Amino acid sequence: MHAEAGQPFRQRDFDADLSAIEDDLRGRGYYEAQATLDHTDTPQGVDVVIRVDAGPRVELRVEPAEALAGRLDDLVPVKREH
């Protein structure tokens, strides 16, 4: 996150960082990962609450590996469908 007290609040910067966090978690098997941001304007500035819910870690295996007629990622699209 590129946030600092006293600096301007830039929603797009937060959104990009949150997407990167989700992508990183999903790449490690947390396919239900969600990172959200809530913000409230106050007289002193903006209150920001960031929530990251990784969800359960999933490891999908087929044993024996040669039991599938194709690639696991192609046949079970859990990674690309989140």
C-alpha positions in Angstrom: 0.0 0.0 0.0 1.2 3.5 -0.8 -0.8 5.3 1.8 0.6 7.7 4.3 -1.1 10.0 6.9 -1.5 13.5 5.6 -1.3 12.4 1.9 -4.1 12.6 -0.6 -6.5 9.7 -0.7 -6.4 8.0 -4.1 -9.0 5.3 -4.5 -7.5 4.0 -7.8 -4.1 3.4 -6.1 -5.8 1.5 -3.3 -7.9 -0.6 -5.8 -4.7 -1.5 -7.7 -2.9 -2.6 -4.5 -5.9 -4.6 -3.3 -6.1 -6.4 -6.6 -2.4 -7.2 -6.3 -3.0 -8.6 -2.8 -5.8 -10.8 -4.1 -3.8 -12.0 -7.1 -0.9 -12.9 -4.8 -3.1 -14.9 -2.5 -4.8 -16.7 -5.3 -1.5 -17.6 -6.8 -0.7 -19.3 -3.5 -3.9 -21.3 -3.5 -6.3 -19.0 -1.7 -8.8 -18.9 -4.5 -11.6 -17.1 -2.5 -9.3 -14.3 -1.5 -11.0 -10.9 -1.2 -9.4 -7.6 -0.2 -11.8 -4.7 0.4 -11.6 -1.1 1.4 -14.1 1.1 3.2 -13.5 4.7 3.7 -15.3 7.5 5.5 -14.7 11.2 5.0 -14.1 13.0 8.3 -13.3 16.6 9.2 -9.7 15.5 9.9 -9.4 13.6 6.6 -10.3 10.0 5.5 -10.7 7.0 7.7 -9.6 3.9 5.8 -10.4 0.3 6.8 -8.8 -2.5 4.7 -10.0 -6.0 5.1 -8.3 -9.1 3.7 -10.0 -12.4 3.8 -7.8 -15.1 2.3 -10.3 -17.9 2.7 -9.2 -21.5 2.9 -6.1 -22.7 1.1 -6.9 -25.1 -1.7 -4.6 -27.7 -3.2 -6.1 -29.7 -6.0 -4.3 -32.9 -6.9 -5.1 -35.9 -9.0 -3.5 -39.2 -8.1 -2.2 -40.8 -10.2 -1.4 -37.7 -12.3 -1.7 -39.6 -15.5 -5.4 -40.3 -14.7 -6.4 -37.1 -16.4 -6.5 -36.8 -20.2 -5.2 -33.2 -20.2 -3.9 -30.5 -18.0 -5.4 -30.1 -14.6 -5.7 -26.3 -15.0 -7.6 -26.7 -18.3 -10.0 -29.3 -16.9 -10.6 -27.7 -13.5 -10.6 -23.9 -14.0 -10.6 -23.0 -10.3 -7.6 -20.7 -10.6 -9.0 -18.6 -13.5 -12.6 -18.5 -12.1 -11.5 -17.6 -8.5 
